């Protein structure tokens, strides 16, 4: 009888004390209402605007979201700075700063607004093609990071008043 009790305690203890427990659960947090996303950019032929809209839409809206009057307006600007020149004059570094200003509206008016800024750098050399690729790659990474941060801010919104979709 003691063996059965010890065996049962051992089995329960063994299965309840698994060594692997994930630190973070991957949950899909969506807004229950569909958010209309408007992206504005000063540059005409900017792939970053469509990338930001796609990533925000993917993170904020789901297929089961209900139609609403919620609207997120994001305007962003990209600025490229020179950081310095090497002694041999073969290359220098450039820094990209992307500023994103956002406003989140509902049926009654403005819920929240703010701005985000992200910076990155790349080496600028004599090869024009490599410079264009580096500039676009750095911009794409910065826009991806900004859109994730912005979506997290919107999902974690604690408004002063009740949201009226």
N, C-alpha and C positions, 0 to 999 in steps of 0.2 A: 504494500500500500504506500509506503514511504517512497519507494522507487517511482511509482506512478506520479505522485505529487511532485517530486523533484524533477522528473522528466517533463512534466507539464509546465512547471515554473521555468525550466531551462528553455523550452521551446518558445514560450511566450516572451521571455527575456531576449532570446536570440532574434526573433522576428521584429520585435519592437525597437531594437537598438541597432538599426542599420547604420553603418559608418558613413555612407554617402547620403548627404542631404544637400540639395541645391541651395545656394545662397539667395538667389533671386528667382522668383517664378516669372515666367514669361506670360504676361497677361496682355490681352488686347483691350486697351482702354479706348473707347470711342465715345464721342459725344452722342447722346441719344437722338439728337436732332442734326439734320444736315446743315453744314456750315458752307456758305458760299464764299469762295476764296478769290480775291482780286489782288493781282500782283502788278506793281508799277515799277518801271525801271527807266532811267534816263537814257540809256543806250538803246539804239533801235534794234540791232541784230544781236540780242542777248539770249543765249541758251539758258542762262542761269535763271531767268524768270520762269520759263516752262519747267525747269527741274525743281525749283522751289515749290511751284504750284502742285506738281505731281506728288512730291514728297509730303507736303502738308495735307493734301487730299487723301493720300494713303493712310496717314496717321490719324486724322481727325474724323473722317467719314467712313462709314461702312455701308454695305448693301441694305442693311436693315434700319438705317437711319431714316427718321421721318422728315418730311419737308418742313422748312421753317424760314423765318426771316433773319436768322443769324448770319452775320457777314464779317469776314476778316479781311481788312485791307492792309496790304504790306507794300511799302515802297522802299526800295533799296538802291544804294549807290556804291559803285566800286571805284576805289582810288588806288593808284599804283605810285609808290614812293621809291626813290633810290636810297639804298642804305649805305653804300660806300664802294670804293674801288680798290682792287688788290694792287699791290706794288708793281707787279709785272704788267698791269693794264690789260690783262687777258680777259678778265671777267669782273663783274661786280654783282652785288645782290640787290634784289628788288623786294619790296614788301607790298602786299596787297591788303587793303583794309576794306571790309564790306560792312556798311552801316545799314541796318534794317529798322525802319520805323513802322510800328504796327498799331492798328486801332481795331477793336472788337466791338461790334454793334449788335444790338438786338432790336426788337420791335419798338421799344421806348426811346432808345438812344444809345449813347456810348457806354459800354461796360468798363472797358479798361484800355489803356494805351501805354506805349513805352517804346524803348529803342534797345536794340542789341547791336553789338559790334564784335567782329571777329577778324583776326589778322593772321597772315601767313607769309612765308617768304620763299623765294626761289632764286637760283643763280641765273644771271643774265650774261650770255656769252656772245661770241661773234656769229654763231649759227642762228639765223633768223627763225628757221623752222623749230628748232629746239626751244627758242624763247616763246614762240606762240603756244607750243604744246605745254610748256611748263606753266605759263600764265593761265591757260584754260584748265589745266589739271588742278592747280592750286585754287582757282576760283570755284571749281566744282566741289572740291572737298570743303571749302569754307561755306558754301551754300548748303551743302548737306548737313553740316554741323549746325548752322543757324536755323534751318528748318526743323531739325529735331528739338533744339532748345525752345523754339517758338511754340511748337506743338505741345511740348511738355508744360510750358507756361499757360497755355490756353486750357489744357486739360486739368491743370491744378488751380484753376481760377477760383478765387474766393471773392466774389463780388459783394459790394456794399448793399446791394438790393437784390431782389429776386429776379432771376433771368426769365424774360418773357419771349419764348421762341415764336 
